[in-house]
Amino acid sequence: MYLIVMIPRTLSQVIIKNNKPGFINVVYGPRRVGKTTLLMQIKESMIKNTDFLLLNGDTEEGRNALSTTSEVRLSRLVKKYDYIFVDEAQRIPNVTLALKIIVDRFPQKFILVTGSSSLDLSRGMHEHLTGRSQPFFLFPLSTKEISVDLEPHQIPSLLENQLIYGGYPQLTNLPTSAQKEEYLLNIVEDYLFKDILLLERIENPDNLKRLAILLAFQVGSLVSLNELSNTLGIDVKTVARYLHLLEQSFIIFRIGSYSTNLRKELTKSSKYYFYDLGVLNALTRQFLPLSNRIDVGSLWENFLFVERKKKQHYNKAHPEYNFWRNYEGAEIDMIERMSNKIRAFEFKWKENKYKTPKQFLEKYHITSELVNKENYLSFIY
């Protein structure tokens, strides 16, 4: 037997603090990332002796309750509750229209909705709930969340585990490496593509997984749709569609190149990173110690990208991210644009010396900042 650890999620307080009457709080995130736990943490923080309504889209009762567009039935369902929680909302037909009716009729009620895919849910949000919803994203556990009880000098001791196993919450309850690896392999086999296959017509699901595996081996590198098409033996349009579906299911995220010429920027190659490194390593089936890995630099780059995104999102900041590269091969890993401020960062696993590429400095007059193992905490914490 082992102790089950329940880690407080940063996003719970962000949602509570930013709640606004007349708005529905919508939490997106991958399956198994802890959205139900987040919902329960918010409920326990906000509700003392008040009744609440909790509906689950994975159950027939939950789907039946919110599949209607009858104002009378919906009013009868929620009238006596101040707090309404809907888990796995993407499984409920017409859920966004039902939520629109509820929030229009009862704007003072606190409504929290979770969904493990934006494939279907966000479409309805745009159609029915524009101006009535607040979107939030729940990432795998951040460094700040898993180190809440540690002193600053102890936090780097977590790094190898983070780069190998990622941040799925259930991993904190698994004491051995073998158990962690088995859990992540099961995630890849049973959950990773579930929403895509439920909501979209995929003629050959194996190609979708093969594409994800190819991307896992190319983290931090330029990705060519034509090369992916040739490797997979499928047309470029299908590759582009699959990439979009992997993004919408929160498996990967795309980073485009930076240029002051937007038209030129949009035609360039992209890089793709994974929301969780444990998933990446499960796809490539590599769980070796970092001392035996040849891809540590790529893992480090992915880690810093996603940890920075966690930090900024939970701080309610919304920067744009790019990389920079010229035809001579000079590059910078991250360009972060927020309001009128632009910062540039280069990620190095071991090196402690770095010089901004001359071409970038001359053109943009921005000095890029080195992020390595010695200073990374100030970058992500």
Long-range contacts (C-beta under 8 A, 24 or more apart in sequence): 2-173, 2-174, 2-175, 3-173, 4-173, 5-172, 5-173, 6-37, 7-141, 7-145, 7-146, 7-148, 7-169, 7-172, 8-41, 8-145, 8-148, 9-34, 9-37, 9-38, 9-41, 9-138, 9-145, 10-142, 10-144, 10-145, 10-314, 11-38, 11-136, 11-138, 11-314, 12-38, 12-41, 12-42, 12-45, 13-45, 14-136, 14-314, 14-316, 15-42, 15-112, 15-136, 16-42, 16-45, 16-46, 18-134, 18-316, 19-110, 20-134, 21-107, 21-108, 22-103, 22-107, 22-108, 22-132, 23-103, 23-132, 23-133, 23-134, 24-99, 24-103, 24-111, 24-112, 24-113, 24-129, 24-132, 24-133, 24-134, 25-110, 25-111, 25-112, 25-113, 25-133, 25-134, 25-136, 26-89, 26-113, 26-114, 26-115, 26-121, 26-125, 26-133, 26-134, 26-135, 26-136, 27-112, 27-113, 27-114, 27-115, 27-136, 27-137, 27-138, 28-114, 28-115, 28-116, 28-117, 28-118, 28-121, 28-122, 28-135, 28-136, 28-137, 28-138, 28-250, 29-114, 29-116, 29-137, 29-138, 29-139, 29-250, 30-116, 30-140, 30-249, 30-250, 30-251, 30-275, 30-276, 31-116, 31-187, 31-191, 31-192, 31-194, 31-195, 32-168, 32-169, 32-170, 32-187, 32-191, 33-138, 33-139, 33-140, 33-168, 33-169, 34-138, 34-141, 34-169, 35-87, 35-114, 35-115, 35-116, 35-138, 36-87, 36-114, 37-169, 38-114, 38-138, 39-85, 39-87, 39-112, 39-114, 42-112, 43-83, 43-85, 46-83, 46-110, 47-83, 50-82, 50-83, 51-80, 51-81, 51-82, 52-81, 52-82, 52-83, 52-84, 52-85, 53-77, 53-78, 53-81, 53-83, 53-84, 53-85, 54-85, 54-87, 55-84, 55-85, 55-86, 55-87, 56-86, 56-87, 56-88, 57-86, 57-87, 57-88, 57-89, 57-90, 57-91, 57-92, 57-95, 58-87, 58-88, 58-91, 62-86, 62-87, 62-88, 62-91, 62-92, 63-91, 63-92, 63-93, 66-92, 66-94, 66-95, 66-98, 66-99, 67-92, 67-93, 67-94, 67-95, 67-98, 68-94, 68-98, 69-94, 69-97, 69-98, 69-101, 71-101, 71-105, 74-98, 74-101, 74-102, 74-105, 75-102, 75-105, 75-106, 78-102, 78-106, 78-109, 79-106, 81-109, 82-108, 82-109, 82-110, 83-109, 83-110, 83-112, 84-109, 84-110, 84-111, 84-112, 85-111, 85-112, 85-113, 86-111, 86-112, 86-113, 86-114, 87-114, 88-114, 88-115, 88-116, 89-113, 89-114, 89-115, 89-121, 90-115, 90-116, 90-117, 90-119, 90-120, 90-121, 90-195, 90-199, 95-121, 95-124, 96-121, 96-124, 96-125, 96-127, 96-128, 96-129, 97-124, 97-128, 99-128, 99-129, 100-128, 100-129, 100-132, 103-129, 103-132, 104-132, 114-138, 116-195, 116-250, 117-195, 117-196, 117-199, 117-248, 117-249, 117-250, 118-248, 118-249, 118-250, 119-195, 119-196, 119-199, 119-200, 119-245, 119-248, 119-249, 120-199, 122-248, 136-313, 137-250, 137-313, 139-167, 139-275, 139-306, 139-309, 139-310, 139-313, 140-166, 140-167, 140-168, 140-169, 140-275, 140-276, 140-278, 141-167, 141-168, 141-169, 141-172, 142-167, 142-307, 142-310, 142-311, 142-314, 142-380, 143-307, 143-377, 143-380, 143-381, 144-310, 144-311, 144-380, 144-381, 146-172, 152-377, 155-377, 155-381, 156-373, 156-377, 159-373, 160-289, 160-290, 162-277, 162-303, 163-277, 163-290, 163-296, 163-299, 163-300, 163-303, 164-277, 164-278, 164-281, 164-287, 164-289, 164-290, 165-277, 165-278, 165-281, 165-287, 166-276, 166-277, 166-278, 166-279, 166-280, 166-281, 167-276, 167-277, 167-278, 168-276, 168-278, 171-278, 177-287, 180-278, 180-287, 181-282, 181-287, 184-278, 184-279, 184-281, 184-282, 185-282, 185-285, 187-278, 187-279, 187-282, 188-279, 188-282, 188-283, 192-249, 192-251, 192-279, 193-249, 193-251, 195-249, 196-245, 196-246, 196-248, 196-249, 200-245, 204-234, 207-232, 207-234, 207-238, 207-242, 208-242, 208-245, 208-246, 209-283, 211-239, 211-242, 211-243, 211-246, 212-246, 212-251, 212-252, 212-283, 213-283, 213-284, 215-246, 215-252, 215-272, 215-274, 216-274, 216-280, 216-281, 216-283, 216-284, 217-284, 218-272, 219-271, 219-272, 219-273, 219-274, 219-280, 219-295, 219-298, 219-299, 219-301, 219-302, 220-271, 220-273, 220-297, 220-298, 220-301, 220-302, 220-333, 221-271, 221-298, 222-269, 222-270, 222-271, 222-325, 223-269, 223-270, 223-271, 223-272, 224-269, 243-272, 250-275, 251-275, 251-279, 253-306, 253-309, 255-305, 255-321, 255-322, 255-323, 256-322, 256-323, 257-322, 257-323, 257-324, 257-325, 258-322, 258-323, 258-324, 258-335, 260-364, 265-322, 271-323, 273-301, 273-302, 273-305, 273-306, 274-302, 274-306, 275-306, 276-306, 277-302, 277-303, 277-306, 296-349, 297-347, 297-348, 297-349, 300-347, 300-348, 300-349, 301-333, 301-347, 304-333, 304-334, 304-345, 304-347, 304-371, 304-376, 304-379, 304-380, 305-333, 305-334, 307-379, 307-380, 308-334, 308-336, 308-379, 308-380, 310-380, 311-380, 311-381, 312-338, 324-360, 326-357, 326-359, 326-360, 328-359, 330-357, 330-358, 330-359, 330-360, 331-357, 332-356, 332-357, 332-360, 332-368, 342-366, 343-369, 344-368, 344-369, 345-369, 345-370, 345-371, 345-379, 346-370, 346-371, 347-371, 347-372, 348-372, 349-373
